[in-house]
Amino acid sequence: MHAVNWTRVAGTDDLLDGKVLPIEVTGRKPALHRVGDAWFCTGKGMGAPVTEALRTYAVKIEGSDVLVAIP
């Protein structure tokens, strides 16, 4: 099992509902999405139509910090 590194990528006030924020974590450039109280972090597939499966990363909120898990 791989160790998970949680990295702070934003504050909860940095991203409005329905918006997307490009981020960079350990050389990867995923996008952070907010839909209501749900947060998602995905990479790849930025073109339309998407032809590759999207890689997803776990997201958690601690206080006002948004953290993403990068294996």
N, CA and C of each residue as an Amber inpcrd file, in Angstrom:
protein
   213
   0.8460000  -1.1880000   0.0000000   0.0000000   0.0000000   0.0000000
   0.8870000   1.2460000   0.0000000   0.5240000   2.2200000  -0.8050000
   1.3020000   3.4440000  -0.9230000   0.9210000   4.4270000   0.1720000
   1.9030000   5.1660000   0.6430000   1.6330000   6.2270000   1.6060000
   0.9160000   7.3680000   0.8860000   0.0050000   7.9820000   1.5780000
  -0.7460000   9.0940000   0.9990000  -0.2240000  10.3890000   1.5930000
   0.1040000  11.3220000   0.7400000   0.5350000  12.6440000   1.1710000
  -0.5970000  13.6290000   0.9530000  -1.1180000  14.1830000   2.0350000
  -2.1560000  15.1990000   1.9280000  -1.4750000  16.5550000   1.7880000
  -1.8430000  17.2850000   0.7450000  -1.2380000  18.5830000   0.4650000
  -2.3140000  19.6500000   0.4220000  -2.0800000  20.7520000   1.1270000
  -3.0320000  21.8710000   1.0730000  -2.9040000  22.5230000  -0.2950000
  -4.0400000  22.6490000  -1.0050000  -4.0190000  23.2300000  -2.3450000
  -4.8130000  24.5230000  -2.4540000  -5.6700000  24.7730000  -1.4700000
  -6.5020000  25.9820000  -1.5210000  -7.1980000  26.1600000  -0.1820000
  -7.8270000  27.3000000  -0.0460000  -8.7230000  27.5540000   1.0740000
 -10.1550000  27.4000000   0.5840000 -11.0690000  27.1060000   1.4780000
 -12.4580000  26.9020000   1.0580000 -13.0640000  28.1590000   0.4330000
 -12.5380000  29.3210000   0.7550000 -13.0450000  30.5690000   0.1610000
 -12.4070000  30.8850000  -1.1900000 -11.4250000  30.0860000  -1.6080000
 -10.7260000  30.3450000  -2.8780000 -11.4930000  29.8770000  -4.1070000
 -12.5180000  29.0580000  -3.9060000 -13.2300000  28.4840000  -5.0490000
 -14.7310000  28.5480000  -4.8040000 -15.4450000  29.2610000  -5.6610000
 -16.8900000  29.3850000  -5.5450000 -17.5860000  28.1370000  -6.0730000
 -18.7980000  27.9150000  -5.6240000 -19.6100000  26.7870000  -6.0740000
 -19.7420000  26.7940000  -7.5960000 -19.5180000  25.6320000  -8.2090000
 -19.6480000  25.4870000  -9.6550000 -18.4250000  25.9100000 -10.4480000
 -17.3770000  26.2980000  -9.7650000 -16.1640000  26.7640000 -10.4460000
 -15.0570000  25.7110000 -10.4040000 -14.0080000  25.9460000 -11.1930000
 -12.8690000  25.0470000 -11.2920000 -11.5940000  25.8600000 -11.0630000
 -10.6640000  25.2820000 -10.3220000  -9.3970000  25.9400000 -10.0420000
  -8.2500000  25.0280000 -10.4680000  -7.4220000  25.4420000 -11.4390000
  -6.2540000  24.6270000 -11.7880000  -5.2410000  24.7180000 -10.6520000
  -4.6630000  23.5690000 -10.2870000  -3.6740000  23.5370000  -9.2180000
  -2.4550000  22.7500000  -9.6910000  -1.3780000  22.7950000  -8.9180000
  -0.2110000  21.9750000  -9.2070000   0.2610000  21.3370000  -7.9040000
   0.4010000  20.0080000  -7.9350000   0.8310000  19.2530000  -6.7630000
   1.8650000  18.2280000  -7.2130000   3.0400000  18.2790000  -6.6470000
   4.1420000  17.3700000  -6.9710000   4.2940000  17.1260000  -8.4780000
   4.2610000  18.1940000  -9.2510000   4.4590000  18.0900000 -10.6870000
   3.2190000  17.7280000 -11.4780000   2.1540000  17.3490000 -10.8010000
   0.8930000  17.0470000 -11.4960000   0.0610000  18.3220000 -11.5520000
  -0.7860000  18.4300000 -12.5710000  -1.6010000  19.6330000 -12.7350000
  -3.0760000  19.2780000 -12.8520000  -3.6640000  18.7960000 -11.7600000
  -5.0870000  18.4840000 -11.7920000  -5.9210000  19.7540000 -11.6110000
  -7.2200000  19.5820000 -11.6770000  -8.1500000  20.6900000 -11.4650000
  -9.0120000  20.3780000 -10.2470000  -9.2250000  21.3840000  -9.4240000
 -10.0650000  21.2650000  -8.2420000 -11.4460000  21.8060000  -8.5940000
 -12.4840000  21.0060000  -8.3280000 -13.8620000  21.3800000  -8.6550000
 -14.6720000  21.4670000  -7.3700000 -15.5850000  22.4300000  -7.3240000
 -16.4860000  22.5540000  -6.1780000 -17.9170000  22.5500000  -6.6810000
 -18.7210000  21.6440000  -6.1090000 -20.1510000  21.5690000  -6.4370000
 -20.8950000  21.5450000  -5.1030000 -21.3970000  22.7120000  -4.7160000
 -22.0310000  22.8140000  -3.3980000 -20.9880000  22.5710000  -2.3220000
 -21.2720000  21.6080000  -1.4480000 -20.3190000  21.2550000  -0.3950000
 -19.3990000  20.1130000  -0.8060000 -19.5160000  19.6270000  -2.0320000
 -18.6830000  18.5230000  -2.5080000 -17.4800000  19.0860000  -3.2750000
 -16.3330000  18.4520000  -3.0730000 -15.0880000  18.8630000  -3.7120000
 -14.5280000  17.6770000  -4.4790000 -13.9760000  17.9150000  -5.6690000
 -13.4220000  16.8720000  -6.5090000 -12.0940000  17.3610000  -7.0840000
 -11.1820000  16.4370000  -7.2920000  -9.9060000  16.7810000  -7.9050000
  -9.6360000  15.7710000  -9.0090000  -9.5240000  16.2680000 -10.2460000
  -9.3450000  15.3910000 -11.4080000  -8.2140000  15.8880000 -12.2910000
  -7.6450000  14.9520000 -13.0080000  -6.5850000  15.2730000 -13.9450000
  -6.8590000  14.6110000 -15.2780000  -6.2480000  15.1400000 -16.3340000
  -6.3950000  14.6570000 -17.7160000  -7.7820000  14.9730000 -18.2670000
  -7.9610000  14.6370000 -19.5380000  -9.2640000  14.7730000 -20.1800000
  -9.8100000  16.1780000 -20.2480000  -8.9780000  17.1770000 -20.4850000
  -9.4470000  18.5580000 -20.5040000 -10.0870000  18.9600000 -21.8230000
  -9.9090000  18.1580000 -22.8590000 -10.4880000  18.4820000 -24.1590000
 -11.9040000  17.9520000 -24.2910000 -12.5580000  18.4120000 -25.3020000
 -13.9140000  17.9300000 -25.5600000 -13.9350000  17.2800000 -26.9290000
 -14.4380000  16.1000000 -27.1060000 -14.9260000  15.2570000 -26.0110000
 -13.7620000  14.5510000 -25.3190000 -13.9590000  14.2070000 -24.0660000
 -12.9230000  13.5130000 -23.3060000 -12.7870000  12.1010000 -23.8480000
 -11.5630000  11.6980000 -24.1660000 -11.3490000  10.3730000 -24.7390000
 -10.5710000   9.4520000 -23.8060000 -10.0920000   9.9810000 -22.6700000
  -9.3630000   9.1750000 -21.6990000 -10.0890000   9.2130000 -20.3610000
  -9.9320000   8.1330000 -19.6090000 -10.5030000   8.1190000 -18.2630000
  -9.8230000   9.1940000 -17.4230000 -10.5800000   9.8410000 -16.5640000
 -10.0260000  10.8760000 -15.7020000  -9.4170000  10.2520000 -14.4580000
  -8.2670000  10.7040000 -14.0770000  -7.6520000  10.2960000 -12.8180000
  -8.2620000  11.1620000 -11.7270000  -8.6390000  10.5720000 -10.6320000
  -9.2150000  11.3450000  -9.5370000  -8.3300000  11.2220000  -8.3040000
  -8.3710000  12.2250000  -7.4670000  -7.6070000  12.2680000  -6.2290000
  -8.5680000  12.5660000  -5.0870000  -8.3130000  11.9640000  -3.9380000
  -9.1560000  12.2050000  -2.7620000  -8.9850000  13.6440000  -2.2950000
 -10.0850000  14.2110000  -1.8240000 -10.0810000  15.5810000  -1.3080000
 -10.7100000  15.5570000   0.0740000 -10.1400000  16.3210000   0.9980000
 -10.7720000  16.4740000   2.3060000 -10.6340000  17.9190000   2.7500000
 -11.5690000  18.3180000   3.5890000 -11.5900000  19.6710000   4.1280000
 -11.2340000  19.5900000   5.5980000 -10.2760000  20.3930000   6.0200000
  -9.9210000  20.5130000   7.4260000  -9.9950000  21.9870000   7.7810000
 -11.0340000  22.3440000   8.5160000 -11.2530000  23.7570000   8.8110000
 -11.5360000  24.4970000   7.5250000 -10.6910000  25.4510000   7.1740000
 -10.8630000  26.1890000   5.9150000  -9.8340000  25.7690000   4.8700000
  -9.1200000  24.6600000   5.1270000  -8.1140000  24.1710000   4.1860000
  -8.6710000  23.0540000   3.3110000  -8.3610000  23.1060000   2.0110000
  -8.7090000  22.0550000   1.0770000  -7.4320000  21.2600000   0.8220000
  -7.4710000  19.9470000   1.1300000  -6.3110000  19.0790000   0.9900000
  -6.5750000  18.0130000  -0.0520000  -5.5560000  17.7080000  -0.8500000
  -5.6680000  16.6790000  -1.8930000  -4.6470000  15.5910000  -1.5780000
  -5.0560000  14.3220000  -1.7430000  -4.1680000  13.1870000  -1.5120000
  -3.4900000  12.8060000  -2.8150000  -2.1750000  12.8290000  -2.8050000
  -1.3940000  12.4280000  -3.9640000  -0.5780000  11.2030000  -3.5550000
  -0.7960000  10.0650000  -4.2150000  -0.0600000   8.8500000  -3.8280000
   1.4250000   8.9640000  -4.1290000
